[in-house]
Amino acid sequence: MDKDIIINLYKKQFKIICLYLTKCGCSISDAEDIVHDSFIKAIEYMDGVATENLSSWLFRVAINTYKNNLKRCKIINSFPLMKITFLNN
């Protein structure tokens, strides 16, 4: 797969995927980070994905990354922080 394909796809899909993620409840900055990470994955795995499927693959990677981030936040927020008191000797 050629790098020009990735660059053209980035120009066409970046805003679309960001807008979709913000509609799902993602903040704008998080959506941009997720899309950037998705394109990095596309560059890493560009030989394993067919050119005609790359757009939908990117979309799916971005959505799954957003869902994973939500799960991580729920797990982190579900554990109450324990209050630790230190004893002075």
QUIDAUR-V72300 format. One record per residue. N is the residue number from 1. SS is DSSP state (alpha for helix, beta for strand, coil for the rest). BURIAL is I if it has 24 or more other ideal C-beta (glycine too) atoms within 12 Angstrom, else O. Layout:
n={N,N}
ss={SS,SS}
burial={BURIAL,BURIAL}
This chain:
n={1,2,3,4,5,6,7,8,9,10,11,12,13,14,15,16,17,18,19,20,21,22,23,24,25,26,27,28,29,30,31,32,33,34,35,36,37,38,39,40,41,42,43,44,45,46,47,48,49,50,51,52,53,54,55,56,57,58,59,60,61,62,63,64,65,66,67,68,69,70,71,72,73,74,75,76,77,78,79,80,81,82,83,84,85,86,87,88,89}
ss={coil,coil,alpha,alpha,alpha,alpha,alpha,alpha,alpha,alpha,alpha,alpha,alpha,alpha,alpha,alpha,alpha,alpha,alpha,alpha,alpha,alpha,alpha,coil,coil,coil,coil,alpha,alpha,alpha,alpha,alpha,alpha,alpha,alpha,alpha,alpha,alpha,alpha,alpha,alpha,alpha,alpha,alpha,coil,coil,coil,coil,coil,coil,alpha,alpha,alpha,alpha,alpha,alpha,alpha,alpha,alpha,alpha,alpha,alpha,alpha,alpha,alpha,alpha,alpha,alpha,alpha,alpha,alpha,alpha,alpha,alpha,alpha,alpha,alpha,alpha,coil,coil,coil,coil,coil,coil,coil,coil,coil,coil,coil}
burial={O,O,O,O,I,I,O,O,I,I,O,O,I,I,O,O,I,I,O,O,I,O,O,O,O,I,O,O,O,O,I,O,O,I,I,I,I,I,I,O,O,I,I,O,O,I,O,O,I,O,O,O,O,I,I,O,I,I,I,O,I,I,I,O,I,I,O,O,I,O,O,O,O,O,O,O,O,O,O,O,O,O,O,O,O,O,O,O,O}
